[in-house]
Amino acid sequence: MAKRIAQIALGYAIWLLSTILSLVAVLYLRSFIVSDVPIGLLRVSYWSLQLWNYIGSVAVGLVWLFLVIVTEGYFRELADGELLVMLRRAAQILSAELVFLGLIYGIQALI
């Protein structure tokens, strides 16, 4: 029983780490979509920049919320399995998020 509780707690701790990491990635993505693309590449006016800001913020926020909900269910299902399988799959998800964060940061640095 204690092993099961510890495994569930580990699953939620990894999910929280994944949520924080994806939030950082989404904030970089929002900054890229809202400021770097319209100002640096498209040269838009002030009014369309405000619209771009609102639409970009809502879209990125909804994508992040969807990601958090899906990964919570995924990590909850993983807590029912073996510990090594859970850690391996969690490492895959976290590494994919790190690659996404690095990609966004790299593209933002180029612009």
C-alpha positions as CSV (number, residue, x, y, z in Angstrom):
1,M,0.0,0.0,0.0
2,A,2.8,2.4,0.9
3,K,4.6,1.5,-2.4
4,R,1.4,2.4,-4.4
5,I,1.0,5.8,-2.6
6,A,4.7,6.6,-3.2
7,Q,4.3,5.7,-6.8
8,I,1.2,7.9,-7.2
9,A,3.0,10.8,-5.4
10,L,6.0,10.3,-7.7
11,G,3.6,10.4,-10.7
12,Y,2.1,13.7,-9.6
13,A,5.5,15.1,-8.8
14,I,6.7,14.3,-12.3
15,W,3.4,15.7,-13.7
16,L,4.0,18.9,-11.8
17,L,7.5,19.2,-13.1
18,S,6.2,18.6,-16.6
19,T,3.5,21.2,-16.1
20,I,6.1,23.8,-15.0
21,L,8.4,22.9,-17.9
22,S,5.6,23.2,-20.4
23,L,4.5,26.5,-18.9
24,V,8.0,28.0,-19.4
25,A,7.9,26.7,-23.0
26,V,4.5,28.1,-23.6
27,L,5.5,31.5,-22.2
28,Y,8.5,31.6,-24.6
29,L,6.2,30.5,-27.4
30,R,3.7,33.3,-26.5
31,S,6.5,35.8,-26.5
32,F,7.6,34.6,-29.9
33,I,4.1,34.6,-31.4
34,V,3.0,37.9,-29.9
35,S,6.1,40.1,-30.2
36,D,8.8,38.6,-32.3
37,V,6.8,37.5,-35.3
38,P,4.6,40.6,-35.7
39,I,7.2,43.2,-34.9
40,G,10.3,41.5,-36.3
41,L,9.0,39.7,-39.3
42,L,5.6,41.1,-40.3
43,R,6.0,44.8,-39.3
44,V,2.4,45.2,-38.3
45,S,0.7,48.3,-36.9
46,Y,-0.1,49.0,-33.3
47,W,-3.8,48.0,-33.6
48,S,-3.2,44.8,-35.3
49,L,-0.5,44.1,-32.7
50,Q,-3.1,44.3,-29.9
51,L,-5.4,41.9,-31.7
52,W,-2.4,39.6,-32.4
53,N,-1.6,39.8,-28.6
54,Y,-5.1,38.8,-27.5
55,I,-5.6,36.0,-30.0
56,G,-2.1,34.6,-29.5
57,S,-2.4,34.7,-25.7
58,V,-5.7,32.8,-25.8
59,A,-4.6,30.3,-28.3
60,V,-1.3,29.5,-26.5
61,G,-3.1,29.3,-23.2
62,L,-5.7,26.9,-24.5
63,V,-3.0,24.7,-26.0
64,W,-1.1,24.7,-22.7
65,L,-4.3,23.8,-20.7
66,F,-5.0,20.9,-23.1
67,L,-1.4,19.6,-22.7
68,V,-1.7,19.8,-18.9
69,I,-5.0,17.9,-18.8
70,V,-3.7,15.2,-21.2
71,T,-0.4,14.6,-19.4
72,E,-2.2,14.4,-16.0
73,G,-4.3,11.5,-17.3
74,Y,-1.2,9.9,-18.9
75,F,0.8,10.1,-15.7
76,R,-2.1,8.8,-13.6
77,E,-2.3,5.8,-15.9
78,L,1.5,5.3,-15.6
79,A,1.2,5.2,-11.8
80,D,-0.7,1.9,-12.1
81,G,2.2,0.2,-13.9
82,E,5.8,-0.6,-12.9
83,L,8.1,2.1,-11.6
84,L,10.8,1.7,-14.3
85,V,8.2,1.9,-17.1
86,M,6.8,5.0,-15.5
87,L,10.2,6.7,-15.2
88,R,11.2,5.8,-18.8
89,R,8.0,7.2,-20.2
90,A,8.2,10.3,-18.0
91,A,11.8,10.8,-19.2
92,Q,10.5,10.6,-22.8
93,I,7.9,13.3,-22.1
94,L,10.2,15.6,-20.2
95,S,12.9,15.3,-22.9
96,A,10.4,16.1,-25.6
97,E,9.3,19.2,-23.7
98,L,13.0,20.2,-23.3
99,V,13.6,19.8,-27.0
100,F,10.5,21.9,-27.7
101,L,11.7,24.6,-25.2
102,G,15.2,24.6,-26.8
103,L,13.7,24.8,-30.3
104,I,11.5,27.8,-29.3
105,Y,14.4,29.5,-27.5
106,G,16.7,28.9,-30.5
107,I,14.3,30.3,-33.0
108,Q,13.6,33.3,-30.7
109,A,17.4,33.9,-30.4
110,L,17.7,33.9,-34.2
111,I,15.1,36.5,-34.7
